[in-house]
Amino acid sequence: MTEVEFRSDVTVELVRSSAHDSDVLFAARVSTQGEQSLAGAEAEAGERDRGLINYLMRDRHGSPFEHNSMTFYVQAPIFVFREFMRHRMASYNEESGRYRELRPVFYVPNTDRNLVQIGKTGHYEFIPGSPEQYELVDREVRQSCENAYESYQRMLEAGIAREVARVVLPVTIYSSMYVTMNARALMNFLSLRTMREGTHFPSFPQREIEMVAEKMEKFWEELMPMTAETFNANGRVAP
């Protein structure tokens, strides 16, 4: 049987992008300048442009933030992708368990991951578990994943189709996908999938999807620093 691998992290890579603060500016200025805005389409954003970007963000004029594109490659457990794809403002292509044999890579929480939920629904928080609880989670996840993958391989070796054999695999197995979105869509994603102090509308995401969101945000901050700064300054509310 193939050796099973366990991870406690996620992978996010920026594959390609056409995303700059200046994209916001020419898109916004067409409303008042018409064809004259073409002259600024190739210009870099400067400090004097910060006020316009802030105004658009603050007053939620969202469409100028859509004239850009970022494509990310993501590796994460399938349960993360199921949450991710609730965001229908992006384009997705995911690897298929029908067409390839899925690799034996599974997610297991490490001791940095809070385990215990306290409080009522809608008003709860997560706190660390005891050493015994962490040991239990680690043991049970590893055992169940190893057993499931052995069942998967036995069915494949018996000639069972991949699309049938995969039904025994848990949502802790890693998948990979490309996701393409613009800055407005990304801000919407970040506003819901990260927990930050000072946000106007606090969110309480599952930690594993927050790990993905944090890595995506770092790439975006480098591409569109002025836009990212005004997003934070205005309470991380998507325009």
Number of C-alpha atoms within 10 A of each C-alpha: 8 10 10 15 15 18 16 15 15 17 14 20 14 17 13 12 16 12 20 22 23 23 22 26 24 23 19 21 18 15 10 9 11 11 10 12 16 14 9 16 15 10 13 12 19 10 7 8 15 16 12 14 24 18 13 20 25 19 10 13 14 17 14 21 28 17 19 18 18 20 19 20 18 23 20 26 25 18 17 22 20 12 13 18 13 10 14 11 15 16 12 16 11 14 12 14 16 13 10 10 16 19 15 20 20 25 24 22 17 15 16 10 16 16 17 12 13 11 9 8 8 7 8 11 13 15 12 14 17 13 9 9 14 18 13 12 16 16 12 12 18 18 11 13 25 22 14 18 26 19 17 22 20 14 17 17 10 9 10 14 14 19 14 13 21 21 12 15 20 17 16 19 22 23 22 18 17 18 19 21 20 19 27 21 21 23 22 16 22 22 24 19 24 22 18 15 8 12 17 12 12 17 14 16 16 14 16 19 20 19 19 22 20 16 16 21 17 12 16 21 13 12 17 18 15 21 24 19 15 20 21 17 15 19 18 26 21 23 20
